[in-house]
Amino acid sequence: LGTLTCPICLDIYSDPTSLSCSHSFCRDCIKQAIRSQPSPVRCPLCLSTVGELQPNFHLRNIGESSGQPEEVILCDFCLQEPQPAVKTCLSCEASLCQHRQRLENLFKKMHLQLDNKKGELLKVLSDYEEHQLHRIQTEMNNQKKRKDSASRDVQDLEALRNQKDKLLFTKVPISISLPTAPGLCLHCANSAFKMSSTGFFSN
């Protein structure tokens, strides 16, 4: 009879339910024990982290054969004729029949696929963003180089203009001395006349 006794209430199993660690309890006993625990949920016996509640059909059959009345847990999501539940969620305590369990498994599979697809899209977007940032940075560097080159060209033009201004300025004294040119020519003529009269140009 010990195999039919719940380790929590120490009474014969009522709706025997198993955890993922294979320990079994009355359904109401384990649900009450779970409510008093913080996350993550642990088995009261081995303290291992557990998942969803599973009906223990073996103990249930033993209980039925021993004459124990068995309470049937029905699916919470069947709209017309509720079917016997095969699993209970530890978080929301919702019970699922076999059909709903298949739907839940399908939903989890689709959710995993969507998560994988989301990861792939995020990777593509990250790569595209990195490529765009690199392209923009390259263009900014090229523009800076063109700006620096144009600035050097402007400086070169300024230097040429300054040199031109200096050259123009050096011509000013020559233009100022032009009025004295006739006197210089007369002086040269007188010198030439004196040299010719002294026979400087004779053979």
TIPA-641675 format. One line per 2 residues: number of its first residue (from 1); for each residue x, y, z of N, C-alpha, C, O, CB. Coordinates in Angstrom, 1 decimal. Each point is the difference from the previous one (the first is absolute). Glycine has a CB too. Layout:
<pts>
NUM) X,Y,Z,X,Y,Z,X,Y,Z,X,Y,Z,X,Y,Z  ...
</pts>
This chain:
<pts>
1) 0.8,-1.2,0.0,-0.8,1.2,0.0,0.9,1.3,0.0,-0.5,1.0,-0.4,-1.3,-2.3,1.6  3.1,1.1,-0.8,0.8,1.2,0.1,0.2,0.6,-1.4,0.2,1.2,-0.1,1.0,-2.2,2.0
3) -1.2,0.2,-3.0,0.2,0.5,-1.3,-1.2,0.9,-0.4,0.1,0.7,-1.0,1.3,-2.7,0.4  -2.6,1.9,1.3,-1.2,0.7,-0.3,-0.1,1.2,0.9,-1.1,0.6,0.0,0.0,-2.7,-0.9
5) 2.1,2.4,1.7,-0.1,1.1,1.0,0.7,1.2,-0.5,1.2,0.0,-0.4,-1.4,-1.7,2.2  -0.5,2.9,-1.7,0.6,1.3,-0.4,1.0,0.4,1.1,-0.3,-0.1,1.2,-1.8,0.8,-2.5
7) 3.4,-0.4,0.9,1.0,0.4,1.0,-0.3,1.4,0.7,0.7,0.3,1.0,0.9,-1.6,-2.3  -2.6,2.0,0.8,-0.4,1.3,0.7,-1.1,-0.2,1.0,0.2,0.4,1.2,0.5,0.8,-3.3
9) -1.8,-1.8,1.7,-1.1,-0.2,0.9,0.0,-1.3,0.7,-0.8,-0.2,0.9,-0.5,1.7,-2.4  2.2,-2.4,1.0,0.1,-1.4,0.6,-1.3,-0.7,-0.1,-0.2,-1.0,0.8,2.0,1.8,0.8
11) -2.6,-0.5,-2.5,-1.3,-0.7,-0.3,0.1,-0.7,-1.4,0.9,0.3,-0.7,-2.2,1.3,2.2  0.3,-2.4,-1.8,0.0,-0.6,-1.3,-0.2,1.1,-1.1,-0.7,0.9,0.2,-0.2,-3.1,0.8
13) 1.7,2.0,-2.1,0.0,0.9,-1.0,-1.4,0.4,-0.5,-0.9,-0.8,-0.2,3.1,-0.1,-0.5  -2.4,2.2,0.6,-1.2,0.5,-0.7,0.4,0.7,-1.3,0.7,1.1,0.1,-2.0,-0.8,2.2
15) 0.9,-0.8,-3.4,0.5,0.5,-1.3,1.5,0.0,0.0,0.6,1.1,0.0,-2.7,0.3,-0.3  2.8,-2.5,0.3,1.5,0.0,0.1,0.6,0.7,-1.2,-0.4,-0.2,-1.1,0.3,-2.0,2.3
17) 1.1,3.1,-0.9,0.6,0.8,-0.9,1.5,0.0,0.2,0.5,0.0,1.1,-2.5,1.5,-1.2  2.7,-1.6,-1.1,1.5,-0.2,0.1,0.7,1.3,-0.5,-0.5,0.8,-0.8,0.3,-3.2,0.4
19) 1.4,2.6,1.0,0.8,1.1,-0.4,1.1,-0.5,-1.0,0.1,-1.2,-0.2,-0.5,2.4,2.4  1.2,-0.3,-2.8,1.0,-0.5,-1.0,1.1,-0.8,0.7,0.7,-0.7,-0.7,-1.2,2.7,-0.7
21) 0.6,-1.9,2.7,1.0,-0.8,0.8,-0.5,-1.4,0.3,0.7,-0.8,0.6,0.2,3.0,0.4  -2.2,-2.5,-1.4,-0.6,-1.3,0.2,-0.7,-0.2,1.3,-0.5,-1.0,0.3,2.2,0.1,-1.9
23) -1.6,1.9,2.5,-0.7,-0.1,1.3,-1.5,0.3,-0.2,-0.3,0.9,-0.8,2.4,-0.3,2.1  -2.9,-1.3,-0.6,-1.5,0.2,-0.2,-0.6,0.5,1.3,0.5,-0.3,1.1,-0.5,-1.6,-2.8
25) -1.1,2.6,1.6,-0.7,0.6,1.1,-1.5,0.1,-0.4,-0.4,-0.2,-1.2,2.4,1.5,1.9  -2.9,-1.1,0.3,-1.3,0.4,-0.4,0.0,1.3,-0.7,0.8,0.9,0.2,-1.7,-2.1,1.8
27) 0.0,1.3,-2.9,0.0,1.2,-0.9,-0.2,1.2,0.9,0.7,1.0,-0.2,-1.7,-2.3,-1.7  0.0,1.3,2.8,-0.3,1.2,0.8,1.2,0.3,0.9,0.3,1.1,0.3,-2.8,-1.6,-0.4
29) 3.1,-0.6,0.6,1.2,0.2,1.0,1.1,0.7,-0.7,0.6,1.0,0.5,-1.3,-3.0,0.7  1.1,1.5,-2.4,1.2,0.6,-0.6,-0.4,1.5,-0.5,0.9,0.8,0.0,-0.1,-3.1,-0.7
31) -2.0,2.5,0.2,-0.4,1.3,-0.4,0.1,1.0,1.2,0.5,1.2,-0.2,-2.0,-2.1,-1.6  1.0,0.5,2.9,0.1,0.8,1.2,1.5,0.3,0.4,0.3,1.1,0.4,-2.6,-2.0,0.4
33) 3.1,-0.2,-0.9,1.4,0.2,0.3,0.7,0.9,-0.9,0.9,0.8,0.4,-0.9,-3.1,0.5  -0.4,2.3,-2.2,0.6,0.8,-1.0,-0.3,1.5,0.2,0.8,0.9,-0.2,-0.9,-2.8,-1.4
35) -1.2,2.1,2.0,-0.4,1.4,0.2,0.8,0.7,1.1,0.2,1.2,0.0,-2.5,-1.8,-0.7  2.8,-0.1,1.7,0.8,0.6,1.1,1.5,0.1,-0.3,0.7,0.5,0.8,-2.4,-1.5,0.7
37) 2.1,0.6,-2.7,1.4,0.1,-0.4,0.3,1.2,-0.9,-0.8,0.3,-0.8,0.9,-2.8,1.0  1.0,3.1,0.0,0.5,1.0,-1.0,0.5,-0.7,-1.3,0.3,-1.2,0.1,0.3,2.8,1.8
39) -0.4,-0.9,-3.0,0.5,-0.6,-1.2,1.5,-0.2,0.2,0.7,0.8,0.7,-2.5,0.3,-2.1  2.4,-2.2,0.8,-0.6,-1.0,-0.7,-0.7,-1.1,0.9,0.4,-0.1,1.1,1.3,0.5,-3.0
41) -2.7,-1.1,1.4,-0.7,-1.0,0.7,0.9,-1.2,0.2,0.7,-0.5,-0.9,-2.9,1.3,0.0  2.3,-1.3,2.1,0.8,-1.2,0.3,-0.8,-1.1,0.7,-1.1,0.2,0.6,3.1,1.3,-0.3
43) -1.6,-2.7,-0.5,-0.6,-1.2,0.6,0.1,0.0,1.5,1.1,0.3,0.5,-0.7,-1.6,-2.6  -1.5,1.1,2.8,0.1,0.0,1.5,1.0,-1.1,0.5,0.4,0.1,1.2,-2.7,0.9,-1.1
45) 2.5,-2.0,-0.8,0.8,-1.2,0.4,1.5,0.2,-0.3,0.8,0.0,0.9,-2.8,-1.4,-1.1  2.3,1.6,-1.1,1.4,0.0,-0.5,0.5,1.4,-0.2,1.2,0.2,-0.3,-1.6,-2.4,-0.7
47) -0.5,3.2,1.0,0.3,1.4,-0.2,0.6,0.3,-1.4,0.6,1.1,-0.2,-0.2,-0.9,2.6  -0.6,-1.0,-3.3,0.4,0.2,-1.4,-1.1,0.9,-0.7,-1.2,-0.1,0.3,2.5,-2.1,-0.4
49) -0.8,3.0,-0.8,-0.9,0.9,-0.8,-0.9,-0.8,-0.8,0.4,-0.9,-0.7,1.3,2.7,0.7  -3.0,-1.6,0.0,-1.0,-0.8,-0.7,-0.7,0.9,-1.1,-0.1,1.2,0.1,-0.2,-2.8,1.9
51) -0.4,0.8,-2.9,-0.7,0.7,-1.0,-1.5,-0.1,0.2,-0.5,0.3,1.1,2.3,-0.7,-2.7  -2.5,-0.1,0.6,-1.5,-0.1,0.1,-0.4,-1.3,0.7,0.7,-0.9,0.1,-0.9,2.2,-2.2
53) -1.0,-1.2,2.6,-0.6,-1.2,0.7,-0.5,-1.0,-1.0,-0.6,0.4,-1.0,-0.1,1.0,3.0  1.0,-2.7,-1.8,-0.5,-1.0,-0.9,-0.8,-1.0,0.8,0.4,-0.5,1.1,1.6,0.8,-2.6
55) -3.2,-0.7,1.0,-0.7,-1.1,0.7,0.8,-1.3,0.1,0.6,-0.4,-1.0,-2.8,1.5,0.2  2.1,-1.7,1.9,0.7,-1.3,0.2,-1.0,-1.1,-0.3,-0.8,-0.4,0.9,2.5,1.4,0.8
57) -1.8,-1.4,-2.9,-1.1,-1.0,-0.4,0.3,-1.4,0.7,-1.0,-0.7,0.3,0.7,1.9,-2.5  1.5,-1.5,2.5,0.3,-1.2,0.6,-0.6,-0.1,1.4,-0.7,-0.9,0.4,2.8,0.7,-1.7
59) -1.8,1.3,2.1,-0.6,0.0,1.3,-1.5,0.2,0.0,-0.7,-0.5,0.9,2.8,1.5,-0.1  -2.5,-0.3,-1.8,-1.5,0.1,-0.2,-0.7,-1.3,-0.2,-1.0,-0.3,0.5,1.4,2.6,-1.4
61) 0.3,-3.1,0.0,-0.6,-1.4,-0.3,0.0,-0.8,1.3,-0.9,-0.8,0.2,1.7,1.0,-2.6  0.3,-0.1,3.2,0.1,-0.8,1.2,-1.1,0.4,0.9,-0.6,-0.8,0.7,3.1,0.6,-0.9
63) -2.7,1.6,0.3,-1.1,0.4,0.9,-1.3,-0.4,-0.4,-0.9,-0.4,0.8,2.3,2.3,-0.3  -1.7,-1.9,-1.8,-1.2,-0.5,-0.6,-0.2,-1.5,0.3,-1.1,-0.4,0.4,1.1,2.2,-2.2
65) 1.0,-2.6,1.7,-0.1,-1.4,0.2,-0.2,-0.3,1.5,-0.5,-1.0,0.3,1.9,0.6,-2.3  -0.9,1.3,2.9,-0.2,-0.2,1.4,-1.3,0.5,0.5,-0.3,-0.1,1.2,2.8,0.2,-0.9
67) -3.3,0.4,-1.2,-1.3,0.5,0.4,-0.1,1.5,0.4,-1.0,0.5,0.4,0.6,-2.8,0.3  1.6,3.0,-0.8,0.0,1.4,0.3,-0.8,0.8,-1.1,0.3,-0.2,-1.2,1.9,-0.1,2.5
69) -3.1,1.1,-0.9,-0.6,0.9,-1.0,1.0,1.0,-0.6,0.8,0.6,0.7,-3.1,-0.9,0.5  2.2,0.4,-2.5,1.0,0.9,-0.7,-0.7,1.2,-0.5,-1.0,0.0,-0.7,2.4,-2.0,0.1
71) -0.9,3.2,0.9,-0.5,1.3,-0.5,0.7,0.2,-1.3,1.2,0.1,-0.2,-1.6,0.8,2.5  -0.5,-0.6,-3.3,0.5,0.2,-1.4,0.2,1.5,-0.1,-0.9,0.8,0.2,-0.2,-2.9,-1.1
73) 2.3,2.6,0.5,0.3,1.4,-0.3,-0.3,0.2,-1.5,0.6,-0.7,-0.8,1.1,0.9,2.7  -2.5,0.8,-2.2,-0.4,0.3,-1.4,0.8,1.1,-0.5,0.5,0.9,0.7,-2.8,-1.7,-0.2
75) 2.4,0.8,-1.8,0.8,1.1,-0.7,-0.8,1.3,0.2,-1.2,0.1,-0.2,2.1,-1.7,-1.5  -0.1,2.7,1.9,-0.6,1.3,0.2,-0.3,0.7,-1.3,-0.6,1.1,0.1,1.9,-1.0,2.1
77) -0.8,-0.6,-3.3,-0.2,0.7,-1.3,-0.9,-0.7,-0.9,-0.2,0.6,-1.1,2.5,0.2,1.4  -2.9,-1.9,0.0,-1.0,-0.6,-0.9,-1.3,0.8,0.2,-0.5,0.1,1.1,1.6,-2.4,-0.9
79) -1.6,2.8,-1.3,-1.2,0.8,0.0,-1.3,-0.8,0.0,-1.0,0.5,0.7,2.3,1.2,-1.9  -1.3,-2.8,0.6,-1.3,-0.8,-0.1,0.0,-1.1,1.1,-0.7,0.1,1.0,0.5,0.5,-3.5
81) 0.9,-1.7,2.2,0.1,-1.1,0.9,1.4,-0.1,0.6,0.9,-0.5,-0.7,-2.7,-0.8,-0.6  2.0,1.7,2.5,1.3,0.0,0.6,0.5,-1.5,0.1,-0.6,-0.9,0.4,0.1,2.9,0.9
83) 1.8,-2.1,-1.8,0.7,-1.3,0.0,0.9,-0.1,1.3,0.4,1.0,0.5,-0.5,-1.1,-3.1  0.4,-1.1,3.0,0.9,-0.2,1.1,1.3,0.7,-0.2,0.6,-0.1,-1.1,-1.7,-2.1,1.6
85) 1.6,2.9,0.5,1.3,0.7,-0.2,1.2,-1.0,0.2,-0.1,-1.0,0.7,-1.0,3.1,0.2  2.1,-1.8,-1.7,1.3,-0.8,0.1,1.1,0.8,0.6,1.1,-0.5,0.3,-1.9,-0.8,-2.3
87) 0.7,2.6,2.1,1.0,0.9,0.5,-0.5,1.2,0.7,-1.1,0.5,-0.4,2.6,-1.3,-1.4  -0.8,1.3,2.8,-0.4,1.2,0.7,1.2,1.0,0.1,1.0,-0.4,0.4,-2.8,-0.9,0.9
89) 1.5,2.5,-1.7,1.1,1.0,0.0,0.3,0.5,1.5,-1.0,0.2,0.7,0.4,0.6,-3.0  1.8,-0.8,2.7,0.4,0.4,1.4,-0.3,1.5,0.2,-0.2,0.4,1.1,1.9,-2.2,-1.0
91) -1.5,2.6,-1.2,-0.1,1.5,0.2,-1.5,0.4,0.1,-0.4,0.7,0.9,2.5,-0.4,-2.2  -2.9,-0.7,0.3,-1.4,0.5,0.0,-1.0,-1.1,0.5,-1.2,0.3,0.1,1.8,1.2,-2.0
93) -0.1,-2.7,2.2,-0.8,-1.1,0.4,-1.1,-0.4,-0.9,-1.0,-0.7,0.4,1.5,1.4,1.9  -0.3,-0.4,-3.6,-1.0,-0.4,-1.0,0.3,-1.5,-0.4,1.1,-0.4,-0.1,-1.3,2.8,-0.8
95) -0.9,-3.1,0.7,0.1,-1.4,-0.4,-0.2,-0.2,-1.5,-0.9,0.7,-0.5,0.2,-1.4,2.8  1.4,-0.2,-2.9,-0.1,-0.1,-1.5,-0.3,-1.5,-0.3,0.6,-0.9,0.6,1.0,2.8,-1.0
97) -2.5,-2.1,-0.5,-0.2,-1.4,-0.5,1.1,-0.3,-1.1,0.8,0.8,-0.3,-3.3,-0.6,0.8  2.4,-1.4,-1.0,1.0,-0.5,-0.9,0.1,0.9,-1.3,1.0,0.3,-0.5,-1.3,-2.6,1.4
99) -1.0,2.6,-1.4,0.0,0.8,-1.2,0.6,1.4,0.3,0.7,0.5,-0.9,-2.8,-1.7,0.1  1.7,1.8,1.9,0.5,1.4,0.3,1.5,-0.1,0.3,0.7,0.9,-0.3,-2.9,-0.3,1.2
101) 2.7,-1.7,-0.4,1.4,-0.2,0.2,0.8,0.0,-1.3,1.0,0.6,-0.1,-1.5,-1.9,2.2  -0.1,0.6,-3.1,0.6,0.1,-1.4,0.0,1.4,-0.5,1.0,0.4,-0.6,-1.7,-2.8,0.2
103) -0.4,3.1,0.6,0.0,1.4,-0.5,1.1,0.8,0.8,0.6,0.9,-0.6,-3.1,-1.1,0.1  2.6,0.0,1.8,1.0,0.7,0.7,1.4,-0.3,-0.5,0.9,0.9,-0.1,-2.4,-0.9,2.1
105) 1.8,-1.3,-2.3,1.3,-0.3,-0.5,0.2,0.6,-1.3,1.2,0.5,-0.3,-1.3,-2.7,1.5  -0.9,2.3,-2.1,0.1,0.6,-1.3,0.3,1.5,0.2,0.8,0.6,-0.7,-2.3,-2.3,-0.3
107) 0.8,2.3,2.0,0.2,1.5,0.2,1.4,0.2,0.5,0.6,1.0,-0.4,-3.0,-0.7,1.0  2.9,-1.1,0.3,1.4,0.1,0.5,1.0,-0.1,-1.2,1.0,0.8,-0.1,-1.7,-1.7,2.4
109) 0.4,-0.1,-3.2,0.9,-0.1,-1.1,0.0,1.2,-0.9,1.1,0.4,-0.5,-1.5,-2.9,0.6  -0.8,3.0,-0.4,-0.1,1.2,-0.8,0.7,1.2,0.7,0.6,0.8,-0.7,-2.8,-1.7,-0.3
111) 2.0,1.0,2.3,0.6,1.1,0.7,1.5,-0.1,-0.1,0.7,1.0,-0.1,-2.6,-0.9,1.7  2.5,-1.3,-1.5,1.4,-0.2,-0.1,0.5,0.4,-1.4,1.0,0.7,-0.1,-1.1,-2.5,1.8
113) -0.7,1.4,-2.7,0.4,0.4,-1.4,0.0,1.5,-0.2,0.8,0.6,-0.6,-1.8,-2.8,-0.2  -0.1,2.8,1.4,0.0,1.5,-0.1,1.1,0.7,0.7,0.6,1.0,-0.5,-3.1,-1.2,0.4
115) 2.9,-0.4,1.3,1.2,0.6,0.7,1.2,-0.2,-0.8,0.9,0.9,-0.1,-2.0,-1.4,2.2  1.3,-0.6,-2.8,1.2,-0.2,-0.8,0.0,0.9,-1.2,1.0,0.6,-0.4,-1.0,-3.0,1.0
117) -1.2,2.6,-1.2,-0.1,0.9,-1.2,0.2,1.5,0.5,0.7,0.7,-0.7,-2.3,-2.3,-0.4  1.1,1.9,2.3,0.3,1.3,0.5,1.5,0.2,0.2,0.5,1.1,-0.3,-2.7,-1.1,1.5
119) 2.9,-1.0,-0.7,1.4,0.1,0.2,0.8,0.2,-1.3,0.9,0.8,-0.1,-1.1,-2.2,2.1  -0.3,0.7,-3.1,0.6,0.1,-1.3,-0.2,1.5,-0.6,0.9,0.6,-0.5,-1.3,-3.1,0.1
121) -0.8,3.0,0.6,-0.3,1.3,-0.5,0.8,1.1,0.8,0.5,0.9,-0.6,-2.8,-1.7,-0.1  2.4,0.6,2.0,0.8,0.9,0.7,1.5,0.0,-0.4,0.6,1.1,0.0,-2.2,-1.4,1.9
123) 2.1,-0.9,-2.3,1.3,-0.1,-0.4,0.2,0.7,-1.4,1.0,0.7,-0.2,-0.8,-2.9,1.4  -1.2,2.1,-2.1,0.1,0.6,-1.3,-0.1,1.6,0.2,0.8,0.7,-0.6,-1.9,-2.7,-0.5
125) 0.2,2.4,2.0,-0.1,1.5,0.3,1.3,0.5,0.6,0.4,1.1,-0.3,-2.9,-1.3,0.6  3.1,-0.6,0.6,1.2,0.5,0.6,1.2,0.1,-1.0,0.7,0.9,0.0,-1.5,-2.0,2.1
127) 0.8,0.1,-3.0,1.1,0.0,-1.0,-0.2,1.2,-1.0,0.9,0.7,-0.4,-0.7,-3.2,0.6  -1.5,2.7,-0.5,-0.3,1.2,-0.9,0.3,1.3,0.6,0.6,0.9,-0.6,-2.4,-2.3,-0.5
129) 1.5,1.5,2.4,0.3,1.2,0.7,1.5,0.3,0.1,0.4,1.1,-0.2,-2.5,-1.4,1.6  2.8,-0.8,-1.1,1.5,0.1,0.0,0.5,0.4,-1.3,0.9,0.9,-0.1,-0.8,-2.6,1.9
131) -0.6,1.2,-2.9,0.4,0.3,-1.4,-0.3,1.5,-0.3,0.9,0.7,-0.5,-1.2,-3.1,-0.2  -0.9,2.8,1.1,-0.3,1.4,-0.3,0.8,1.0,0.8,0.4,1.0,-0.5,-2.7,-1.8,0.0
133) 2.6,0.4,1.8,0.8,0.9,0.8,1.4,0.1,-0.6,0.6,1.1,0.0,-1.9,-1.7,2.0  1.8,-0.5,-2.5,1.4,0.0,-0.6,0.0,0.8,-1.3,0.9,0.8,-0.2,-0.5,-3.1,1.2
135) -1.5,2.2,-1.8,-0.1,0.8,-1.2,0.0,1.5,0.3,0.6,0.8,-0.6,-1.8,-2.7,-0.5  0.4,2.2,2.1,-0.2,1.4,0.4,1.3,0.6,0.5,0.4,1.1,-0.3,-2.8,-1.5,0.8
137) 3.1,-0.4,0.4,1.3,0.4,0.5,1.0,0.2,-1.1,0.8,1.0,0.0,-1.3,-2.2,2.1  0.5,0.3,-3.1,1.0,0.1,-1.1,-0.3,1.3,-0.8,0.9,0.7,-0.4,-0.7,-3.2,0.3
139) -1.5,2.8,-0.1,-0.4,1.2,-0.8,0.4,1.2,0.8,0.5,1.0,-0.6,-2.4,-2.2,-0.5  1.7,1.2,2.4,0.4,1.2,0.8,1.5,0.2,0.0,0.5,1.1,-0.1,-2.5,-1.5,1.6
141) 2.8,-0.7,-1.5,1.4,0.1,-0.1,0.4,0.6,-1.4,0.9,0.8,0.0,-0.6,-2.7,1.6  -0.9,1.4,-2.6,0.3,0.5,-1.4,-0.3,1.5,-0.1,0.7,0.8,-0.6,-1.2,-3.1,-0.3
143) -0.7,2.7,1.5,-0.4,1.4,0.0,1.0,0.9,0.7,0.4,1.1,-0.4,-2.8,-1.8,0.2  2.9,0.1,1.4,1.0,0.8,0.7,1.3,0.2,-0.8,0.6,1.0,0.1,-1.6,-2.0,2.1
145) 1.4,-0.1,-2.9,1.2,0.1,-0.8,-0.2,1.0,-1.1,0.9,0.8,-0.3,-0.4,-3.2,0.8  -1.7,2.4,-1.2,-0.2,1.0,-1.0,0.0,1.4,0.6,0.5,1.0,-0.6,-1.9,-2.7,-0.7
147) 0.8,1.9,2.5,0.0,1.3,0.6,1.4,0.5,0.4,0.3,1.1,-0.3,-2.6,-1.7,1.2  3.1,-0.4,-0.4,1.4,0.4,0.3,0.8,0.4,-1.3,0.7,0.9,0.1,-0.8,-2.4,1.9
149) -0.2,0.7,-3.1,0.7,0.4,-1.2,-0.4,1.3,-0.5,0.8,0.8,-0.5,-0.7,-3.2,-0.1  -1.4,2.7,0.6,-0.5,1.3,-0.4,0.5,1.1,0.9,0.4,1.1,-0.5,-2.5,-2.1,-0.4
151) 2.3,0.8,2.2,0.5,1.0,0.9,1.5,0.3,-0.4,0.4,1.1,0.0,-2.0,-1.9,1.8  2.3,-0.3,-2.1,1.4,0.2,-0.5,0.1,0.8,-1.3,0.9,0.8,-0.1,-0.2,-2.9,1.3
153) -1.6,1.8,-2.1,0.0,0.7,-1.3,-0.3,1.5,0.3,0.6,0.9,-0.6,-1.4,-2.9,-0.6  -0.1,2.3,2.1,-0.3,1.4,0.3,1.2,0.7,0.6,0.3,1.1,-0.3,-2.7,-1.7,0.7
155) 3.1,-0.1,0.5,1.2,0.5,0.6,1.1,0.3,-1.1,0.7,1.0,0.1,-1.2,-2.2,2.1  0.6,0.3,-3.1,1.0,0.2,-1.1,-0.4,1.2,-0.9,0.9,0.8,-0.3,-0.5,-3.3,0.3
157) -1.7,2.7,-0.2,-0.4,1.2,-0.8,0.2,1.2,0.8,0.4,1.0,-0.6,-2.1,-2.4,-0.5  1.5,1.4,2.4,0.3,1.2,0.8,1.5,0.3,0.0,0.4,1.2,-0.1,-2.4,-1.8,1.6
159) 2.8,-0.4,-1.5,1.5,0.2,-0.1,0.4,0.6,-1.3,0.8,0.9,0.0,-0.5,-2.8,1.6  -0.9,1.4,-2.7,0.3,0.6,-1.3,-0.5,1.4,-0.1,0.7,0.8,-0.6,-0.9,-3.1,-0.4
161) -0.9,2.6,1.5,-0.5,1.4,-0.1,0.9,0.9,0.8,0.3,1.1,-0.4,-2.7,-1.9,0.2  2.9,0.3,1.4,0.9,0.9,0.8,1.3,0.2,-0.8,0.5,1.1,0.0,-1.5,-2.0,2.1
163) 1.5,-0.1,-2.8,1.2,0.2,-0.7,-0.2,1.0,-1.2,0.8,0.8,-0.3,-0.1,-3.2,0.9  -1.9,2.3,-1.2,-0.3,0.9,-1.1,-0.1,1.4,0.5,0.6,1.0,-0.6,-1.9,-2.8,-0.5
165) 0.7,2.0,2.3,0.0,1.4,0.6,1.4,0.5,0.3,0.2,1.2,-0.2,-2.5,-1.8,1.2  3.1,-0.3,-0.5,1.4,0.5,0.2,0.7,0.4,-1.2,0.7,1.0,-0.1,-0.6,-2.5,2.0
167) -0.3,0.7,-3.0,0.7,0.3,-1.3,-0.6,1.4,-0.5,0.8,0.8,-0.5,-0.5,-3.3,0.0  -1.5,2.7,0.6,-0.6,1.2,-0.5,0.5,1.2,0.9,0.3,1.1,-0.6,-2.4,-2.3,-0.1
169) 2.3,1.0,2.0,0.5,1.0,0.8,1.5,0.4,-0.3,0.3,1.2,0.1,-1.8,-2.0,1.7  2.3,-0.1,-2.3,1.4,0.3,-0.3,0.1,0.8,-1.3,1.0,0.6,-0.2,-0.3,-2.7,1.3
171) -1.7,2.1,-1.9,0.0,0.8,-1.2,-0.3,1.5,0.2,0.3,0.9,-0.8,-1.0,-2.9,-0.4  0.2,2.3,2.4,-0.4,1.4,0.3,1.2,1.0,0.0,-0.2,1.0,-0.6,-1.7,-1.9,1.9
173) 3.1,0.6,-0.7,1.1,0.9,-0.1,0.4,0.3,-1.4,0.4,1.1,-0.3,0.4,-1.9,2.5  -0.8,-0.2,-3.1,0.4,0.2,-1.4,-0.9,1.0,-0.7,0.4,0.9,-0.7,0.5,-3.2,0.6
175) -2.2,2.1,0.4,-1.0,1.0,-0.7,0.2,1.4,0.6,-0.2,0.9,-0.7,-1.4,-2.8,0.3  2.0,2.0,1.7,0.2,1.3,0.6,1.2,0.7,-0.6,0.0,1.2,-0.2,-1.1,-2.0,2.3
177) 2.1,0.1,-2.5,1.3,0.6,-0.5,-0.1,0.3,-1.5,1.0,0.6,-0.6,0.3,-1.8,2.3  -2.4,0.8,-2.4,-0.1,0.3,-1.4,0.1,1.5,-0.3,0.6,0.3,-1.1,-2.0,-2.3,0.9
179) 0.9,2.9,0.9,0.2,1.5,-0.3,1.4,0.4,-0.1,0.3,1.0,-0.7,-2.5,-0.6,1.8  3.1,-1.0,-0.5,1.5,0.4,0.0,0.7,-0.6,-1.2,1.2,0.3,-0.2,-1.2,-0.2,2.7
181) -0.7,-1.0,-3.3,0.7,-0.6,-1.1,0.5,1.0,-1.0,1.1,-0.2,-0.5,-2.6,-1.7,0.8  0.8,3.0,-0.7,0.6,0.9,-1.0,1.3,0.6,0.5,0.9,0.2,-0.8,-3.2,0.4,0.1
183) 2.4,-0.3,2.0,1.3,0.6,0.5,1.1,-1.0,-0.2,1.1,0.3,-0.3,-2.4,1.1,1.9  1.0,-2.7,-1.3,1.0,-1.1,-0.2,0.4,-0.1,-1.4,1.2,-0.1,-0.3,-2.2,-1.1,2.2
185) 0.1,1.3,-2.8,0.3,-0.1,-1.5,0.9,1.2,-0.4,1.0,-0.2,-0.7,-3.2,-1.0,0.3  1.9,2.4,0.9,0.9,1.2,-0.3,1.4,-0.1,0.5,0.9,0.3,-0.6,-3.0,1.1,0.6
187) 2.2,-2.0,1.2,1.3,-0.2,0.6,0.8,-1.0,-0.8,1.2,0.2,-0.2,-2.2,0.3,2.5  0.3,-1.5,-2.7,0.7,-1.0,-0.9,0.5,0.6,-1.3,1.1,-0.3,-0.5,-2.5,-1.6,1.5
189) 0.5,2.7,-1.6,0.4,0.7,-1.3,1.2,0.9,0.2,0.9,0.0,-0.8,-3.3,-0.1,0.1  2.5,0.8,1.8,1.1,0.9,0.3,1.3,-0.8,0.2,1.0,0.4,-0.5,-2.6,1.3,1.5
191) 1.5,-2.8,-0.3,1.1,-0.8,0.2,0.5,-0.6,-1.3,1.3,0.0,-0.3,-2.1,-0.6,2.5  0.0,0.3,-3.1,0.3,-0.6,-1.3,0.7,1.1,-0.9,1.0,-0.3,-0.7,-2.9,-1.4,0.9
193) 1.4,2.9,-0.1,0.6,1.1,-0.8,1.4,0.3,0.5,0.9,0.2,-0.8,-3.1,0.8,0.4  2.4,-1.0,1.7,1.4,0.2,0.6,0.9,-1.0,-0.5,1.2,0.2,-0.3,-2.2,0.9,2.3
195) 0.6,-2.4,-1.9,0.9,-1.1,-0.4,0.3,0.1,-1.5,1.1,-0.4,-0.4,-2.0,-1.0,2.2  0.0,1.9,-2.6,0.3,0.0,-1.5,1.0,1.2,-0.3,0.8,-0.1,-0.9,-3.1,-0.9,0.4
197) 2.1,2.1,1.3,0.9,1.1,-0.3,1.4,-0.2,0.5,1.0,0.6,-0.5,-2.9,0.9,0.7  2.1,-2.4,0.7,1.4,-0.4,0.4,0.6,-1.1,-0.7,1.1,-0.4,0.3,-1.7,1.2,1.9
199) -0.1,-1.2,-3.3,0.5,-1.1,-0.8,-0.1,-1.4,0.6,0.7,-0.9,-0.4,0.8,2.6,-0.6  -2.4,-1.8,2.0,-0.2,-1.3,0.6,-0.5,-1.1,-0.9,0.3,-1.2,0.1,-0.8,2.4,2.0
201) -0.3,-0.7,-3.1,-0.6,-1.0,-1.0,0.8,-0.1,-1.2,-0.4,-0.8,-0.9,-1.8,1.3,1.8  3.4,0.2,-1.0,0.8,0.0,-1.2,0.8,-1.3,-0.1,0.2,-0.7,1.0,0.0,3.2,-1.0
203) 0.2,-2.9,-1.2,0.8,-1.3,-0.2,1.4,0.2,0.4,0.8,-0.9,0.0,-2.3,0.2,-1.9
</pts>
